[in-house]
Amino acid sequence: MNWLERTIGAVAPQWGLSRARAKLALQAYEAAKPTRTHAAKRVSGSGTLQAGGASVSLREQARYLDESHDLASGVLDTLVKYAIGPNGIVVEPQPMMLDGTFATDLAWELGQLWQRWGLAPEVTGELDWIQTQHLAGRTLFRDGEVFSQLLSGRVPGLTHSSAVPFSIELLEPDFVPTDLDRPADNIVQGIQRDAWGKPKAFKVYKTHPGEGRWQSTRDLKTVPADRMIHAKLVKRLHQARGVSVFANVLVRLNDLKEYEESERVAARVSAVLAAYIKKEGDYEGGDGSKPRLIQMAPGMVIDDLKPGEDIGTIESNRPSVLLQPFRDAMLRAVAAGTGTTFSSLAKLYEGSYSSQRQELVEGYQGYQVLSALWISRFVRPTYRQFAQMAITAGLVKVPAGIDWASILDASYQAPAMIWIDPLKEAAANRELRKAGFESTQNIIRARGKNPDAIKQQIVQDERENRAEGLVFSTSSAVKEPLKPEKPNEQKS
């Protein structure tokens, strides 16, 4: 203790004790102190400030890698495949009656309209609903965000592709300028907000800025927030714009790409056999003789070497034997940074059933997080607006006694986890169902299928099989035969 601390301790012991505790607490956090070996790099800006200055560069680099690097493209393919699924997010309308029963007819009508609307849901008419989800989801993961304008009712110049007067317009992040800031109007990075930070409107270019046309802020249109979907990847609270999933692995991917290119070039060079002639003693050139050129051929015998000469080949150790371990280590780091799994990126499936399933379960949890984001920020708002317009247009019959609070409700099924051993997984589901711990509907939904559709198919199969006199082990008419009584068994 120095003289000041001793004085404080004598005059005000309680104050001295609190000072000593605070001093010890400060000393405990050594990581907060910059040292010669610890730079203690920090970020003090807000999430909006940090993302706004980097999001454009990050998404442009990510687009380059998506077009030019197989590994980066594989990361995006994996995220789309497992977070959105080959068939997209499956939507099942779930309207309820006031008595708590399921509105079956209304749900069926909404489901049929939804299927037909999904044939051409967006304004260009070039994509169906599954392709729309795949491309929009890829944009979200690669660029960090994606926009979708909800166009309902009569829109000048637009013809809706289905009976439901509703379409969507997909927009890349470039349409909403990140460099548009107007503090007087509370506009930050192209988004106008209220005093609480809730979006009120979006400033949107009428054409893509990357098409080469000169555009100014006069070419911006204002889209109300209730007509715009903004799905984004964020890691900070109050972050206005999203950041690419590649943000923390861009440098690693670029380095790995250049390293692999160097190894490929070295391997091509080493594949060209080169030979040399070694002369005895000190060789002195300049005697005027032409360089000797020996044509190489399989099985050839070189018998014209001069006395004292020897022939040898230039050996190469490329590609390096350390290439594969180094590449695998880099891929594991990329998988950790992008939320994917190493096996999916490297296409290397090794290990026991337990180890493979452990990786699958851990990876599936990460994909479910992205699926939940995709459902809440893109699929659910789209379906609810669709259902609202279908009801408003009178395309469905709303029964009396409907619970209007649930009329727009639906269940959203993310992609199912792939089975490594179908027999074991099916046996586990069967035991859960027999014990009453799980319902048949949830088991079917967990596989990414529609329980009502499966039930209808089963009923149809049973009806056709009975009509044709076909009986299988799965038929409901098949019953287990009674076990015969043992001869020495007496009835009580």
Wavefront OBJ file of the C-alpha trace (Angstrom):
o trace
v 0.000 0.000 0.000
v 1.203 3.482 -0.824
v 0.899 6.457 1.524
v -2.438 7.551 0.020
v -4.030 4.161 0.565
v -2.686 3.969 4.120
v -4.086 7.412 4.874
v -7.507 6.551 3.442
v -7.515 3.293 5.391
v -6.845 5.143 8.646
v -9.415 7.903 8.063
v -12.162 5.999 6.166
v -11.657 2.199 6.415
v -14.827 1.384 4.453
v -13.774 3.591 1.550
v -10.287 2.111 1.643
v -11.721 -1.406 1.488
v -13.875 -0.570 -1.568
v -10.850 0.999 -3.284
v -8.785 -2.113 -2.625
v -11.521 -4.363 -4.043
v -11.856 -2.220 -7.159
v -8.096 -2.255 -7.638
v -7.997 -6.048 -7.431
v -10.899 -6.324 -9.907
v -9.093 -4.127 -12.418
v -5.940 -6.176 -12.054
v -7.922 -9.394 -12.657
v -8.814 -8.472 -16.250
v -5.365 -8.679 -17.760
v -6.828 -9.160 -21.246
v -8.053 -5.545 -21.158
v -4.498 -4.217 -20.952
v -2.488 -3.818 -24.182
v 0.965 -5.357 -23.903
v 3.855 -6.088 -26.206
v 2.378 -9.479 -27.090
v -1.302 -8.534 -26.788
v -2.592 -5.716 -28.977
v -6.040 -5.691 -27.309
v -7.861 -4.697 -30.482
v -11.282 -3.227 -29.779
v -14.485 -2.187 -31.531
v -16.294 0.771 -30.010
v -18.666 1.736 -32.827
v -22.311 0.701 -32.984
v -23.444 -2.304 -34.979
v -24.969 -0.027 -37.601
v -21.757 1.983 -37.975
v -19.547 -1.097 -38.220
v -21.778 -2.895 -40.727
v -22.428 0.183 -42.842
v -18.781 0.775 -43.524
v -18.008 -2.837 -44.419
v -21.171 -4.505 -45.720
v -20.759 -3.359 -49.336
v -17.151 -4.531 -49.608
v -17.918 -7.810 -47.836
v -20.833 -8.719 -50.076
v -18.930 -7.817 -53.250
v -16.021 -10.036 -52.174
v -18.473 -12.790 -51.270
v -20.066 -12.579 -54.717
v -16.661 -12.917 -56.343
v -15.916 -16.024 -54.297
v -19.345 -17.464 -55.096
v -18.565 -17.116 -58.797
v -14.876 -18.081 -58.714
v -14.197 -20.376 -55.750
v -15.633 -23.864 -55.525
v -15.358 -24.020 -51.727
v -17.239 -20.745 -51.215
v -19.941 -21.862 -53.616
v -20.112 -25.154 -51.723
v -20.673 -23.309 -48.435
v -23.666 -21.470 -49.899
v -25.021 -24.646 -51.497
v -24.816 -26.391 -48.125
v -26.576 -23.582 -46.260
v -29.382 -23.423 -48.816
v -29.722 -27.204 -48.901
v -29.966 -27.721 -45.143
v -31.422 -24.429 -43.852
v -34.080 -23.946 -46.551
v -34.285 -27.437 -48.010
v -34.701 -28.915 -51.492
v -38.451 -28.213 -51.365
v -38.234 -24.993 -49.395
v -40.124 -24.368 -46.163
v -43.357 -26.381 -46.130
v -46.380 -24.280 -45.112
v -49.573 -25.813 -43.664
v -52.496 -23.438 -42.993
v -53.779 -23.854 -39.422
v -56.993 -21.829 -38.976
v -59.054 -22.761 -35.909
v -62.705 -22.518 -34.917
v -63.872 -20.736 -31.772
v -64.630 -24.114 -30.161
v -60.972 -25.111 -30.582
v -61.470 -27.505 -33.496
v -59.487 -27.372 -36.697
v -61.092 -25.549 -39.645
v -60.435 -28.386 -42.084
v -62.239 -27.067 -45.150
v -60.798 -23.561 -44.893
v -57.290 -24.954 -44.367
v -57.677 -27.180 -47.423
v -58.865 -24.268 -49.601
v -56.022 -22.022 -48.452
v -53.543 -24.835 -49.045
v -54.772 -25.374 -52.596
v -54.580 -21.652 -53.390
v -51.105 -21.522 -51.855
v -49.912 -24.352 -54.088
v -51.231 -22.661 -57.224
v -49.884 -19.262 -56.192
v -46.454 -20.864 -55.697
v -46.193 -21.669 -59.407
v -45.238 -18.033 -60.143
v -45.182 -15.935 -56.969
v -42.792 -13.153 -57.978
v -43.273 -10.314 -60.425
v -41.048 -11.624 -63.238
v -42.915 -14.926 -63.432
v -39.611 -16.754 -63.977
v -39.365 -18.467 -60.585
v -41.663 -20.742 -58.643
v -41.901 -20.601 -54.858
v -39.149 -23.164 -54.289
v -36.714 -21.397 -56.629
v -37.684 -18.074 -55.066
v -36.711 -19.355 -51.634
v -33.453 -20.832 -52.894
v -32.281 -17.664 -54.662
v -33.488 -15.304 -51.946
v -31.901 -17.500 -49.274
v -28.620 -17.641 -51.173
v -28.677 -13.844 -51.383
v -29.268 -13.649 -47.630
v -26.321 -15.900 -46.786
v -23.936 -14.451 -49.381
v -24.806 -10.743 -49.160
v -25.998 -10.694 -45.565
v -29.509 -9.475 -46.362
v -32.319 -9.622 -48.902
v -35.412 -7.504 -49.509
v -38.842 -8.501 -50.789
v -41.581 -6.020 -51.638
v -45.154 -7.202 -51.029
v -47.417 -6.114 -53.887
v -51.119 -6.539 -53.138
v -54.231 -5.648 -55.091
v -54.065 -3.458 -58.153
v -50.532 -2.324 -58.980
v -49.915 -0.160 -62.088
v -48.275 -2.197 -64.848
v -48.342 -5.469 -62.885
v -50.421 -8.527 -63.745
v -50.582 -11.066 -60.935
v -49.813 -14.615 -62.044
v -52.561 -16.285 -60.000
v -56.128 -15.698 -58.898
v -54.876 -14.265 -55.622
v -54.049 -10.568 -56.217
v -50.660 -10.756 -54.572
v -47.046 -10.940 -55.811
v -43.585 -10.321 -54.395
v -40.588 -8.478 -55.825
v -37.166 -9.778 -54.808
v -34.501 -7.104 -54.320
v -30.769 -7.437 -53.727
v -29.226 -5.225 -51.005
v -27.867 -2.871 -53.683
v -31.385 -1.507 -54.229
v -31.367 0.082 -50.748
v -28.310 2.397 -50.581
v -26.134 2.010 -47.508
v -24.581 5.445 -48.029
v -27.882 7.325 -47.748
v -27.969 9.101 -44.381
v -30.310 11.982 -43.546
v -30.250 12.684 -39.814
v -32.979 15.329 -40.144
v -35.400 12.688 -41.497
v -34.005 9.934 -39.253
v -32.796 8.000 -42.313
v -29.771 5.776 -41.697
v -28.305 3.578 -44.450
v -31.408 3.923 -46.601
v -33.914 3.020 -43.863
v -36.172 5.574 -42.194
v -37.048 4.815 -38.569
v -39.198 6.270 -35.843
v -37.927 7.519 -32.497
v -37.809 3.958 -31.152
v -35.824 2.569 -34.058
v -38.729 0.807 -35.775
v -38.524 0.943 -39.595
v -41.085 3.258 -41.183
v -39.973 3.229 -44.824
v -37.214 2.078 -47.169
v -35.513 4.166 -49.848
v -35.236 1.956 -52.927
v -33.635 2.469 -56.345
v -35.960 1.815 -59.274
v -33.269 -0.167 -61.135
v -30.210 -2.090 -59.978
v -27.266 0.300 -59.418
v -24.929 -2.292 -60.923
v -26.492 -2.084 -64.379
v -24.218 0.817 -65.297
v -26.845 3.522 -65.363
v -26.103 6.733 -63.531
v -28.491 7.194 -60.634
v -28.944 9.801 -57.944
v -31.076 10.103 -54.856
v -33.798 11.520 -57.098
v -34.234 8.042 -58.573
v -35.211 6.611 -55.194
v -38.735 5.563 -54.346
v -40.162 5.230 -50.856
v -41.612 1.855 -49.858
v -43.565 1.719 -46.571
v -42.206 -0.744 -44.034
v -45.453 -2.740 -43.955
v -44.905 -3.585 -47.632
v -41.244 -4.564 -47.361
v -39.627 -7.713 -45.998
v -36.050 -7.236 -44.795
v -34.286 -10.469 -43.824
v -30.754 -9.883 -42.534
v -27.878 -11.596 -40.730
v -26.828 -9.525 -37.723
v -24.611 -10.071 -34.688
v -25.237 -6.776 -32.900
v -28.314 -5.155 -31.401
v -29.734 -2.211 -33.364
v -27.727 -3.219 -36.452
v -29.474 -1.702 -39.467
v -27.964 -3.773 -42.286
v -26.886 -7.381 -42.554
v -23.383 -8.778 -43.023
v -22.320 -11.719 -45.199
v -21.876 -15.143 -43.636
v -18.344 -15.046 -45.105
v -17.393 -11.930 -43.099
v -14.973 -13.676 -40.747
v -13.597 -16.247 -43.211
v -12.991 -14.158 -46.348
v -9.249 -13.819 -45.753
v -8.892 -17.526 -45.017
v -10.815 -18.523 -48.150
v -8.758 -16.199 -50.354
v -5.501 -17.516 -48.877
v -6.625 -21.108 -49.327
v -7.640 -20.419 -52.928
v -4.238 -18.908 -53.768
v -2.374 -21.691 -51.948
v -4.240 -24.405 -53.851
v -3.570 -22.613 -57.142
v 0.154 -22.504 -56.321
v 0.168 -26.216 -55.527
v -1.644 -27.023 -58.767
v 0.855 -25.013 -60.819
v 3.760 -26.673 -59.009
v 2.254 -30.109 -59.638
v 1.880 -29.370 -63.352
v 5.503 -28.229 -63.552
v 6.753 -31.291 -61.690
v 4.766 -33.550 -64.030
v 7.051 -32.503 -66.906
v 10.111 -34.772 -66.737
v 13.424 -32.955 -67.138
v 16.852 -34.603 -67.397
v 20.411 -33.313 -67.256
v 23.857 -34.594 -68.256
v 26.514 -34.412 -65.613
v 30.097 -34.063 -66.869
v 33.186 -35.164 -65.052
v 35.471 -32.516 -63.618
v 35.088 -28.787 -64.101
v 33.043 -27.998 -67.169
v 33.923 -24.911 -69.172
v 31.503 -23.803 -71.853
v 32.073 -21.605 -74.833
v 33.687 -24.192 -77.114
v 31.249 -23.362 -79.901
v 29.442 -26.706 -79.851
v 25.664 -26.766 -80.123
v 23.636 -27.884 -77.088
v 22.803 -31.560 -77.283
v 19.106 -32.439 -77.442
v 18.085 -35.987 -76.595
v 14.548 -37.018 -77.523
v 12.952 -39.007 -74.696
v 10.774 -42.052 -75.394
v 9.434 -44.951 -73.303
v 11.982 -47.746 -72.897
v 14.745 -45.839 -74.685
v 18.423 -46.600 -74.113
v 20.897 -43.728 -74.130
v 24.176 -45.092 -75.483
v 25.847 -41.984 -76.811
v 27.087 -40.517 -73.542
v 30.659 -39.353 -73.697
v 33.323 -40.641 -71.312
v 32.808 -39.218 -67.832
v 29.206 -38.191 -68.462
v 26.247 -39.285 -66.385
v 22.532 -38.637 -66.862
v 20.067 -37.759 -64.112
v 16.514 -36.462 -63.689
v 15.211 -33.448 -61.790
v 12.908 -34.686 -59.053
v 10.081 -32.676 -57.489
v 8.288 -33.141 -54.199
v 5.121 -31.372 -55.372
v 2.328 -31.518 -54.589
v 3.304 -31.337 -50.950
v 2.322 -34.213 -48.709
v 1.181 -31.589 -46.195
v -1.416 -30.160 -48.573
v -4.279 -32.416 -47.492
v -3.829 -31.993 -43.693
v -3.448 -28.226 -44.098
v -6.497 -28.001 -46.346
v -8.592 -30.059 -43.932
v -7.600 -27.785 -41.041
v -8.587 -24.717 -43.051
v -11.908 -26.283 -44.030
v -12.698 -27.043 -40.394
v -12.113 -23.385 -39.556
v -14.291 -22.272 -42.490
v -17.048 -24.654 -41.386
v -16.932 -23.257 -37.853
v -17.067 -19.674 -39.115
v -19.954 -20.199 -41.538
v -22.133 -22.507 -39.446
v -21.711 -25.548 -41.683
v -20.112 -28.941 -41.030
v -16.708 -30.145 -42.141
v -18.054 -33.341 -43.700
v -20.484 -31.380 -45.873
v -17.766 -29.021 -47.116
v -15.003 -31.575 -47.640
v -17.378 -34.305 -48.869
v -15.491 -36.589 -46.516
v -17.683 -38.912 -44.467
v -15.628 -41.026 -42.099
v -15.968 -42.456 -38.625
v -18.454 -44.606 -36.766
v -22.223 -44.225 -36.756
v -22.090 -42.427 -33.389
v -19.501 -39.878 -34.504
v -21.285 -39.179 -37.786
v -24.615 -38.740 -36.027
v -23.049 -36.459 -33.410
v -21.737 -34.174 -36.145
v -25.077 -34.354 -37.939
v -27.042 -33.408 -34.813
v -24.739 -30.504 -33.942
v -24.788 -29.220 -37.502
v -28.561 -29.638 -37.720
v -29.039 -27.383 -34.696
v -27.091 -24.650 -36.469
v -29.139 -25.066 -39.632
v -32.332 -24.870 -37.563
v -31.253 -21.456 -36.273
v -30.991 -20.205 -39.851
v -34.281 -21.919 -40.741
v -36.012 -20.115 -37.876
v -34.640 -16.796 -39.119
v -35.771 -17.555 -42.672
v -39.258 -18.537 -41.548
v -39.818 -15.558 -39.263
v -38.373 -12.902 -41.572
v -39.387 -14.155 -45.032
v -41.786 -17.102 -45.277
v -44.272 -16.194 -42.522
v -44.806 -12.552 -43.604
v -45.246 -13.719 -47.190
v -47.836 -16.368 -46.329
v -49.810 -14.125 -43.972
v -50.113 -11.431 -46.633
v -51.095 -14.088 -49.182
v -53.814 -15.490 -46.903
v -55.075 -11.998 -46.131
v -55.450 -11.193 -49.829
v -57.081 -14.570 -50.580
v -59.696 -13.941 -47.886
v -60.193 -10.302 -48.883
v -60.705 -11.283 -52.529
v -63.393 -13.797 -51.515
v -61.516 -16.785 -52.948
v -62.156 -18.950 -49.869
v -65.296 -19.635 -47.880
v -64.859 -18.537 -44.286
v -67.122 -20.675 -42.060
v -69.249 -19.245 -39.285
v -67.626 -19.546 -35.900
v -64.097 -19.087 -37.205
v -61.519 -17.745 -34.795
v -60.404 -14.652 -36.677
v -57.307 -14.369 -34.511
v -56.040 -17.662 -35.965
v -57.213 -17.351 -39.547
v -53.725 -16.406 -40.790
v -51.920 -19.003 -38.659
v -49.883 -21.780 -40.245
v -47.230 -24.329 -39.351
v -43.860 -23.984 -41.034
v -41.724 -27.072 -41.499
v -37.980 -26.658 -41.839
v -35.916 -29.320 -43.662
v -35.813 -32.628 -41.848
v -32.594 -34.036 -40.436
v -31.210 -36.686 -42.765
v -31.205 -40.227 -41.418
v -27.818 -41.949 -41.283
v -29.342 -45.341 -40.422
v -33.041 -45.310 -41.424
v -33.785 -48.570 -39.595
v -32.557 -47.214 -36.253
v -34.306 -43.874 -36.698
v -37.601 -45.533 -37.664
v -37.386 -47.888 -34.684
v -36.838 -44.936 -32.348
v -39.868 -43.103 -33.762
v -41.983 -46.230 -33.432
v -41.034 -46.605 -29.763
v -41.770 -42.924 -29.075
v -45.193 -43.295 -30.681
v -45.999 -46.497 -28.786
v -45.013 -44.890 -25.483
v -47.168 -41.843 -26.197
v -44.232 -39.429 -26.119
v -44.763 -38.258 -29.709
v -47.664 -37.880 -32.120
v -47.879 -39.312 -35.605
v -48.300 -35.822 -37.047
v -45.103 -34.521 -35.453
v -43.125 -37.560 -36.577
v -44.271 -36.960 -40.155
v -43.576 -33.225 -39.894
v -40.080 -33.939 -38.565
v -39.380 -35.617 -41.895
v -40.472 -32.485 -43.753
v -43.764 -33.938 -44.995
v -47.416 -32.913 -44.710
v -49.363 -35.183 -42.302
v -52.683 -34.566 -44.067
v -51.195 -35.411 -47.461
v -49.592 -38.577 -46.067
v -52.889 -39.622 -44.476
v -54.780 -39.105 -47.725
v -52.204 -41.173 -49.587
v -52.476 -43.996 -47.045
v -56.284 -43.994 -47.288
v -56.075 -44.045 -51.074
v -53.565 -46.915 -51.005
v -55.774 -48.947 -48.643
v -58.856 -48.366 -50.797
v -57.112 -49.384 -54.020
v -55.400 -52.402 -52.448
v -58.675 -53.743 -51.057
v -60.412 -53.219 -54.388
v -57.687 -55.222 -56.127
v -57.470 -57.837 -53.387
v -53.887 -56.928 -52.531
v -52.672 -57.520 -48.990
v -49.281 -56.388 -47.700
v -47.630 -56.466 -44.308
v -48.523 -52.792 -43.849
v -52.216 -53.248 -44.662
v -54.620 -52.442 -41.851
v -56.482 -55.695 -42.559
v -53.452 -57.782 -41.593
v -53.643 -59.009 -38.011
v -51.186 -61.029 -36.030
v -52.294 -64.684 -35.751
v -53.301 -65.896 -32.330
v -50.626 -67.871 -30.568
v -51.654 -71.558 -30.196
v -52.119 -72.818 -26.692
v -49.544 -75.251 -25.360
v -50.818 -78.837 -24.925
v -50.074 -78.910 -21.214
v -51.590 -75.471 -20.585
v -54.844 -75.603 -18.607
v -57.492 -72.922 -18.720
v -58.221 -71.453 -15.358
l 1 2 3 4 5 6 7 8 9 10 11 12 13 14 15 16 17 18 19 20 21 22 23 24 25 26 27 28 29 30 31 32 33 34 35 36 37 38 39 40 41 42 43 44 45 46 47 48 49 50 51 52 53 54 55 56 57 58 59 60 61 62 63 64 65 66 67 68 69 70 71 72 73 74 75 76 77 78 79 80 81 82 83 84 85 86 87 88 89 90 91 92 93 94 95 96 97 98 99 100 101 102 103 104 105 106 107 108 109 110 111 112 113 114 115 116 117 118 119 120 121 122 123 124 125 126 127 128 129 130 131 132 133 134 135 136 137 138 139 140 141 142 143 144 145 146 147 148 149 150 151 152 153 154 155 156 157 158 159 160 161 162 163 164 165 166 167 168 169 170 171 172 173 174 175 176 177 178 179 180 181 182 183 184 185 186 187 188 189 190 191 192 193 194 195 196 197 198 199 200 201 202 203 204 205 206 207 208 209 210 211 212 213 214 215 216 217 218 219 220 221 222 223 224 225 226 227 228 229 230 231 232 233 234 235 236 237 238 239 240 241 242 243 244 245 246 247 248 249 250 251 252 253 254 255 256 257 258 259 260 261 262 263 264 265 266 267 268 269 270 271 272 273 274 275 276 277 278 279 280 281 282 283 284 285 286 287 288 289 290 291 292 293 294 295 296 297 298 299 300 301 302 303 304 305 306 307 308 309 310 311 312 313 314 315 316 317 318 319 320 321 322 323 324 325 326 327 328 329 330 331 332 333 334 335 336 337 338 339 340 341 342 343 344 345 346 347 348 349 350 351 352 353 354 355 356 357 358 359 360 361 362 363 364 365 366 367 368 369 370 371 372 373 374 375 376 377 378 379 380 381 382 383 384 385 386 387 388 389 390 391 392 393 394 395 396 397 398 399 400 401 402 403 404 405 406 407 408 409 410 411 412 413 414 415 416 417 418 419 420 421 422 423 424 425 426 427 428 429 430 431 432 433 434 435 436 437 438 439 440 441 442 443 444 445 446 447 448 449 450 451 452 453 454 455 456 457 458 459 460 461 462 463 464 465 466 467 468 469 470 471 472 473 474 475 476 477 478 479 480 481 482 483 484 485 486 487 488 489 490 491 492
